[in-house]
Amino acid sequence: MENSRSTLIIFFAYTTIIFIGSINCRDNNNNNLVTNQSALFVFGDSVFDAGNNNYIDTLPSFRSNYWPYGQTTFKFPTGRVSDGRTIPDFIAEYAWLPLIPAYLQPSNGKNQFPYGVSFASAGAGALVGTFPGMVIDLKSQLNNFKKVEKLLRSTLGEAQGKRVISRAVYLFHIGVNDYQYPFSTNSSVFQSNPHETYVDFVVGNTTAVIKEVYKIGGRKFGFLNMGAYDCAPASLIIDQTRIGSCFKPVTELINLHNEKLESGLRRLERELSGFKYALHDYHTSLSERMNNPSKYGFKEGKMACCGTGPLRGINTCGGRMGVSQSYELCEKVTDYLFFDHFHLTEKAHQQIAELIWSGPTNGFKEGKKACCGSGPLRGINTCGNRIGPSQGYDLCENVTDYLFFDSSHLTEKAHRQIAE
């Protein structure tokens, strides 16, 4: 898994930087339609939802468009299931992209989609039967992506539209709701199949969508495996006789899922020419913070900041279960790993995004700082006196320690890893 995680920084860095300046397309009104950076298209569930559920007919428990959600950065609820930004928000920031909007956001215009868009929906699963009618399932998210792809081709022209799609990064997190849902309702599919077969359905539906995106032109994919949500605050209170214990029936499913997802992605890599992917070990990242919160700057790794009941594990934050349901809110959200019963704080999201973006890499000691240049992170383009001989520059001692050689270009070692 370490190799998969280490690929991601190179993967995102390459796709968002190497193509800078390669596209410049404008419409008849001289509006810029194409970003110089690679676009980011996001698929998934509440971990990634940027607010799509604000615009569908669903229950309040599937929305987060009320206070205190959004309190930290946005200062108002956006529909993100956190106090602030989510993992894709930080990835977009690191990739010099604007905030990636929710697909159903009414203010979206044709100029927005070349940067990417989020199709994710809180509560969504890879199976159509997971919370049916309440969420935008993965297959429906794919259909929305197909609409965007057609819009890009019609707006930008066939060649430029295809270029945006082929150079984009496709980020996925899906499946946890498929494993939680059967324990909250009667699921005939779950009850009539062995657990391993059920997991095969979930992973199979996920890889089927990946293949469809590939068929349309997508080539670069990023994945998070499934976090330890069997030990989230909501899961820790399911068994009232063992408050604080992880929910073991889901533990088995999560472990199976992560094994099958990894093997499925390796199979796709063998079968699909040009298919590149990176898989972050989210399960380990989250588990480490749950079990050792102080090591990562948290005081609470198992209790939520917002909610009610033991560990604030009941889903009442912001009145999600109705205005008659009161809820507790912590004083200092940055002390907490979990914001509500199941979802992380902005601080936690930022840490995970940092790991995805610039975590331990294959032999690199520096994932953000350049070897050659000047200023902060040697990010000023002065390497070799490019701006003029009067401008000095710094040069690192060991170039193989660095991912970037200058302000926007990779080292030979990084290029070799990408080629491999």
Secondary structure as GFF3:
##gff-version 3
##sequence-region A 1 420
A	DSSP	alpha_helix	2	17	.	.	.	ID=ss1
A	DSSP	beta_strand	40	44	.	.	.	ID=ss2
A	DSSP	three_ten_helix	52	55	.	.	.	ID=ss3
A	DSSP	three_ten_helix	60	62	.	.	.	ID=ss4
A	DSSP	alpha_helix	87	94	.	.	.	ID=ss5
A	DSSP	three_ten_helix	113	115	.	.	.	ID=ss6
A	DSSP	beta_strand	116	118	.	.	.	ID=ss7
A	DSSP	alpha_helix	138	156	.	.	.	ID=ss8
A	DSSP	alpha_helix	158	167	.	.	.	ID=ss9
A	DSSP	beta_strand	169	173	.	.	.	ID=ss10
A	DSSP	alpha_helix	176	180	.	.	.	ID=ss11
A	DSSP	three_ten_helix	181	183	.	.	.	ID=ss12
A	DSSP	alpha_helix	188	191	.	.	.	ID=ss13
A	DSSP	alpha_helix	195	216	.	.	.	ID=ss14
A	DSSP	beta_strand	220	224	.	.	.	ID=ss15
A	DSSP	three_ten_helix	229	231	.	.	.	ID=ss16
A	DSSP	alpha_helix	233	236	.	.	.	ID=ss17
A	DSSP	alpha_helix	248	271	.	.	.	ID=ss18
A	DSSP	beta_strand	276	280	.	.	.	ID=ss19
A	DSSP	alpha_helix	282	291	.	.	.	ID=ss20
A	DSSP	three_ten_helix	293	296	.	.	.	ID=ss21
A	DSSP	beta_strand	300	304	.	.	.	ID=ss22
A	DSSP	beta_strand	306	307	.	.	.	ID=ss23
A	DSSP	three_ten_helix	310	312	.	.	.	ID=ss24
A	DSSP	three_ten_helix	317	319	.	.	.	ID=ss25
A	DSSP	beta_strand	328	329	.	.	.	ID=ss26
A	DSSP	three_ten_helix	333	335	.	.	.	ID=ss27
A	DSSP	beta_strand	336	338	.	.	.	ID=ss28
A	DSSP	alpha_helix	346	358	.	.	.	ID=ss29
A	DSSP	beta_strand	366	370	.	.	.	ID=ss30
A	DSSP	beta_strand	372	373	.	.	.	ID=ss31
A	DSSP	three_ten_helix	376	378	.	.	.	ID=ss32
A	DSSP	three_ten_helix	383	385	.	.	.	ID=ss33
A	DSSP	beta_strand	394	395	.	.	.	ID=ss34
A	DSSP	three_ten_helix	399	401	.	.	.	ID=ss35
A	DSSP	beta_strand	402	404	.	.	.	ID=ss36
A	DSSP	alpha_helix	412	419	.	.	.	ID=ss37
###
